[in-house]
Amino acid sequence: GWTRDEVTRDVAAMKREMVHPDGTIGCRDPGYHYEELRGYNLRQYGVWDVPGSDAFVRLWPMFYRYVSISAVVFVIDHFSPERHDLDRIQRARELIHTLLSEDELRACCFWIILNVGYSDEGPSAIEVERERATLEMLG
């Protein structure tokens, strides 16, 4: 497996802004990804990884209105320096509630994952309390 530092480094590199050949400034990997997977009892299934940037949030309906969706996995970044940004947490809450109210997704299974990172000693009492508060704010 990967170490926490390796994952953090790679995610930071993908989010780092760069100047593209056409002169525009943007993220290195701003797009969505699709993977075909094979599960033990699930046979073959597809997984879409769609970013939560403002540009891609407007495109989300394209995925769930025109492709059969059985589950939504909503991952909230809670290990980066922006993890205490209340506006980002509120925005995640709004997006979750928007998805939950979409007719096309009413029969879907929803998983909400709070992606945290701990030191080797495990979470401190303060970290656990912050995570609990974040989950409460997500509603």
Backbone bond lengths (Angstrom), bond angles and torsions (degrees), N, CA, C in turn:
res aa  C-N    CA-C-N  psi(-1)  N-CA   C-N-CA  omega(-1)  CA-C   N-CA-C  phi
1 G - - - 1.448 - - 1.507 111.07 -
2 W 1.289 113.66 176.15 1.454 121.46 179.96 1.518 110.08 -96.05
3 T 1.302 115.80 150.61 1.453 119.75 175.08 1.522 108.66 -83.94
4 R 1.310 115.56 160.96 1.469 120.64 179.24 1.528 110.54 -57.79
5 D 1.338 116.57 -42.19 1.466 120.62 -179.02 1.524 111.72 -62.37
6 E 1.336 117.46 -38.67 1.463 120.85 179.14 1.528 111.34 -65.65
7 V 1.336 116.75 -43.54 1.462 120.58 179.13 1.519 110.13 -64.97
8 T 1.332 117.09 -46.26 1.465 121.36 179.87 1.525 110.39 -59.93
9 R 1.331 117.14 -43.57 1.465 121.32 179.18 1.527 111.54 -61.09
10 D 1.344 116.64 -45.85 1.462 120.62 -177.51 1.526 112.27 -67.64
11 V 1.333 117.02 -39.94 1.472 120.26 178.00 1.523 109.90 -65.44
12 A 1.325 116.80 -42.84 1.466 120.24 178.66 1.524 110.70 -61.79
13 A 1.324 117.58 -39.58 1.468 120.73 179.09 1.518 111.31 -64.41
14 M 1.343 117.05 -37.84 1.467 119.90 179.64 1.523 111.49 -69.53
15 K 1.346 117.10 -32.76 1.460 120.60 -177.29 1.526 112.59 -84.29
16 R 1.334 116.85 -15.91 1.458 121.03 -176.91 1.528 110.25 -63.13
17 E 1.315 115.13 132.67 1.463 118.64 179.17 1.517 109.76 -72.56
18 M 1.318 114.74 147.08 1.451 120.53 178.16 1.518 109.21 -144.04
19 V 1.319 116.46 162.17 1.455 121.24 176.91 1.525 107.38 -91.79
20 H 1.338 115.82 120.09 1.458 121.55 179.98 1.531 109.58 -79.42
21 P 1.340 117.42 163.72 1.473 120.55 -178.54 1.528 113.69 -55.77
22 D 1.347 117.66 -29.28 1.463 119.34 -179.91 1.527 112.65 -83.84
23 G 1.343 117.25 3.88 1.462 121.14 177.00 1.518 114.60 93.06
24 T 1.332 118.02 -9.41 1.460 120.00 178.57 1.523 109.76 -77.27
25 I 1.324 115.29 155.78 1.456 121.32 179.07 1.516 107.81 -108.31
26 G 1.331 116.65 133.08 1.456 120.11 179.63 1.508 111.29 -169.55
27 C 1.317 115.08 -177.42 1.464 121.30 179.92 1.515 110.58 -74.32
28 R 1.299 114.41 156.52 1.453 120.92 -179.58 1.527 111.89 -68.29
29 D 1.319 117.11 -38.76 1.459 121.20 -176.97 1.526 108.98 -133.90
30 P 1.314 118.11 74.78 1.455 120.29 -175.15 1.528 113.92 -84.29
31 G 1.331 118.10 -2.67 1.457 121.13 -170.90 1.513 114.77 -92.84
32 Y 1.306 113.72 176.06 1.455 120.87 177.30 1.523 109.29 -91.89
33 H 1.322 115.47 165.09 1.453 121.05 -179.75 1.521 109.20 -132.41
34 Y 1.320 116.34 150.55 1.456 122.09 177.88 1.518 108.58 -129.99
35 E 1.318 116.23 134.18 1.460 121.47 177.55 1.523 109.56 -130.46
36 E 1.312 116.72 136.89 1.469 122.30 171.73 1.520 106.65 -93.08
37 L 1.317 116.64 126.22 1.458 121.52 -179.31 1.522 110.19 -124.02
38 R 1.299 115.05 159.02 1.451 121.41 176.17 1.521 107.52 -122.18
39 G 1.336 115.57 122.81 1.454 120.48 178.86 1.514 111.00 -103.46
40 Y 1.297 115.80 163.62 1.463 121.51 -177.43 1.528 111.32 -57.99
41 N 1.307 117.98 -57.49 1.461 121.72 179.44 1.532 112.89 -106.29
42 L 1.321 116.92 -6.27 1.461 120.60 -174.37 1.527 112.93 -92.03
43 R 1.280 117.40 -1.46 1.467 122.19 -174.35 1.519 109.80 59.81
44 Q 1.322 117.87 -135.66 1.455 121.05 -177.55 1.525 109.51 -102.14
45 Y 1.319 116.59 138.65 1.464 120.75 178.99 1.522 109.32 -148.66
46 G 1.300 115.80 159.83 1.453 121.75 -179.41 1.519 110.89 -109.01
47 V 1.321 115.51 148.03 1.458 121.88 178.43 1.522 107.75 -127.30
48 W 1.332 115.05 124.48 1.460 121.36 175.52 1.521 107.73 -100.50
49 D 1.313 116.93 132.74 1.465 122.96 173.63 1.523 105.23 -110.43
50 V 1.335 115.49 106.94 1.461 120.04 -174.51 1.529 108.86 -117.27
51 P 1.328 118.50 123.32 1.465 121.63 -178.10 1.526 112.71 -64.30
52 G 1.324 114.91 160.02 1.452 121.69 179.32 1.512 113.67 -99.28
53 S 1.328 118.00 17.12 1.460 119.83 177.64 1.530 109.27 -66.61
54 D 1.324 116.38 156.99 1.469 120.30 -178.10 1.523 112.20 -54.56
55 A 1.323 117.10 -39.67 1.467 119.99 -179.46 1.530 111.05 -63.70
56 F 1.322 117.45 -42.27 1.458 119.77 -177.43 1.518 113.20 -79.98
57 V 1.314 117.92 -27.63 1.472 119.34 176.76 1.525 109.83 -59.13
58 R 1.317 116.87 -36.59 1.465 120.30 177.87 1.527 111.67 -66.84
59 L 1.331 117.61 -22.49 1.467 121.91 179.52 1.525 113.29 -91.97
60 W 1.323 119.48 -10.81 1.459 121.86 -177.43 1.528 112.75 -51.28
61 P 1.345 118.93 -44.47 1.469 118.20 -178.99 1.524 113.48 -56.92
62 M 1.321 117.55 -28.81 1.457 120.37 178.08 1.530 110.63 -58.82
63 F 1.323 117.13 -35.64 1.447 121.00 -178.17 1.529 111.65 -75.29
64 Y 1.327 117.75 -46.02 1.465 117.94 -173.60 1.522 114.33 -92.47
65 R 1.292 118.76 -9.01 1.470 119.64 176.06 1.522 112.65 -90.89
66 Y 1.318 117.58 -24.37 1.457 120.49 -174.52 1.526 114.06 -118.23
67 V 1.327 117.09 -1.10 1.456 122.12 177.75 1.524 107.13 -129.82
68 S 1.313 117.67 137.66 1.461 120.85 178.92 1.527 109.69 -67.04
69 I 1.325 116.38 122.02 1.465 122.58 -177.52 1.520 108.68 -115.47
70 S 1.330 116.88 131.48 1.466 121.95 178.48 1.518 112.48 -107.40
71 A 1.328 117.22 -24.22 1.461 120.59 -177.17 1.524 110.11 -150.63
72 V 1.321 114.91 151.50 1.456 122.12 174.82 1.523 106.77 -124.48
73 V 1.316 116.25 126.28 1.461 122.02 174.82 1.526 105.90 -111.05
74 F 1.320 116.17 112.56 1.467 122.24 -177.39 1.524 107.01 -105.95
75 V 1.332 116.81 111.35 1.465 121.66 -176.79 1.527 109.01 -103.45
76 I 1.331 114.69 128.55 1.461 121.09 179.62 1.522 108.16 -109.70
77 D 1.316 115.80 122.24 1.461 122.21 179.22 1.525 108.13 -69.69
78 H 1.332 115.95 116.40 1.461 119.54 179.10 1.533 110.83 -130.49
79 F 1.342 116.12 28.29 1.460 118.39 176.25 1.527 112.15 -127.75
80 S 1.315 118.04 -3.19 1.466 119.97 179.80 1.535 109.03 -88.50
81 P 1.319 117.28 170.65 1.467 119.68 179.52 1.537 113.52 -60.13
82 E 1.346 117.92 -22.34 1.461 120.99 -179.08 1.527 113.08 -83.28
83 R 1.339 118.62 5.41 1.468 121.69 -172.70 1.523 113.56 -62.77
84 H 1.323 118.34 -21.37 1.463 120.67 -178.61 1.531 112.21 -97.40
85 D 1.326 116.71 6.31 1.458 121.66 -179.91 1.534 109.03 -74.72
86 L 1.326 116.25 106.26 1.463 120.73 -176.27 1.519 112.43 -64.23
87 D 1.321 117.85 -30.03 1.467 120.15 177.84 1.531 110.65 -64.78
88 R 1.334 117.33 -39.04 1.472 120.53 178.36 1.525 110.85 -66.98
89 I 1.328 116.69 -39.38 1.463 120.10 178.93 1.526 109.76 -66.22
90 Q 1.327 116.72 -41.85 1.464 120.47 178.01 1.527 110.51 -64.23
91 R 1.324 117.46 -39.76 1.466 121.30 177.91 1.536 110.44 -63.32
92 A 1.334 117.21 -41.55 1.465 120.47 176.98 1.521 110.20 -61.75
93 R 1.318 117.26 -40.84 1.475 121.14 178.15 1.524 110.58 -60.38
94 E 1.327 116.57 -45.94 1.466 121.05 179.82 1.530 110.75 -61.22
95 L 1.332 116.50 -42.85 1.461 120.39 -179.33 1.530 111.35 -65.61
96 I 1.323 116.88 -41.41 1.468 120.65 178.07 1.518 109.92 -60.56
97 H 1.336 116.72 -47.07 1.461 120.12 -178.61 1.531 111.66 -66.55
98 T 1.319 116.96 -34.01 1.466 120.23 176.28 1.527 109.90 -63.44
99 L 1.331 116.65 -47.32 1.463 119.97 179.97 1.530 111.46 -63.59
100 L 1.334 116.70 -40.17 1.470 120.09 -179.66 1.521 112.33 -64.53
101 S 1.322 117.06 -24.04 1.467 119.52 -177.77 1.528 113.35 -95.29
102 E 1.323 118.24 -0.26 1.461 121.44 179.55 1.534 110.54 -76.02
103 D 1.321 116.84 130.63 1.470 121.68 -179.55 1.529 112.27 -57.11
104 E 1.328 117.05 -40.19 1.462 121.22 -176.65 1.535 112.31 -67.30
105 L 1.329 117.57 -17.88 1.462 120.94 -175.88 1.527 113.16 -109.97
106 R 1.321 117.61 5.97 1.477 120.36 -175.70 1.522 113.75 -61.08
107 A 1.310 118.82 -31.18 1.464 121.55 -178.41 1.536 112.18 -94.57
108 C 1.320 117.45 4.07 1.466 121.39 -177.36 1.523 111.70 -81.03
109 C 1.305 113.89 153.74 1.451 121.62 170.23 1.530 106.81 -85.40
110 F 1.322 117.92 133.53 1.456 122.32 178.59 1.524 109.64 -112.79
111 W 1.324 115.96 129.66 1.459 122.04 170.97 1.506 106.65 -117.95
112 I 1.317 116.46 128.99 1.457 121.62 175.36 1.521 106.38 -113.39
113 I 1.325 115.35 118.11 1.458 121.41 -176.14 1.518 108.85 -112.62
114 L 1.317 115.36 123.94 1.455 121.62 173.55 1.524 105.97 -93.81
115 N 1.317 116.82 103.11 1.457 123.69 -174.51 1.525 109.21 -79.79
116 V 1.321 116.76 104.02 1.463 121.40 -176.76 1.518 109.56 -113.10
117 G 1.294 115.33 161.18 1.454 121.36 175.80 1.514 108.84 -129.66
118 Y 1.300 116.38 131.02 1.458 121.59 -179.65 1.520 109.89 -116.51
119 S 1.315 114.28 158.48 1.461 119.19 171.47 1.526 108.00 -74.60
120 D 1.302 117.33 175.10 1.458 121.09 -179.10 1.524 112.77 -62.73
121 E 1.330 117.58 -22.78 1.465 121.15 -179.72 1.523 112.12 -80.64
122 G 1.313 118.27 -8.08 1.465 121.08 -177.63 1.521 110.83 94.62
123 P 1.333 116.55 -178.44 1.466 119.73 -175.52 1.528 111.79 -75.84
124 S 1.325 114.81 144.15 1.462 119.55 173.68 1.526 107.98 -83.66
125 A 1.318 116.14 167.27 1.466 120.73 178.94 1.526 110.80 -61.23
126 I 1.319 117.53 -36.18 1.470 121.35 179.32 1.528 110.09 -66.50
127 E 1.342 117.01 -43.52 1.469 119.99 178.68 1.521 111.28 -61.81
128 V 1.319 116.75 -42.95 1.467 120.86 179.37 1.514 110.23 -61.89
129 E 1.317 117.36 -41.81 1.471 121.33 179.80 1.530 110.77 -66.52
130 R 1.325 117.42 -40.47 1.473 120.54 177.66 1.523 111.36 -63.78
131 E 1.323 117.11 -40.80 1.467 120.83 178.52 1.531 110.50 -64.86
132 R 1.328 116.76 -42.03 1.466 120.59 177.95 1.520 110.30 -61.08
133 A 1.346 115.90 -44.39 1.468 120.02 179.36 1.523 111.12 -63.91
134 T 1.334 117.14 -40.12 1.456 120.95 178.15 1.531 110.66 -61.83
135 L 1.322 116.69 -45.97 1.470 120.13 179.04 1.522 111.07 -62.23
136 E 1.328 117.76 -37.83 1.472 119.96 176.73 1.520 110.72 -64.35
137 M 1.333 116.57 -40.59 1.465 119.88 -179.57 1.517 111.34 -66.76
138 L 1.336 117.46 -28.71 1.460 120.01 178.86 1.511 111.59 -71.37
139 G 1.305 116.56 -19.03 1.457 122.71 172.50 1.472 115.11 70.41
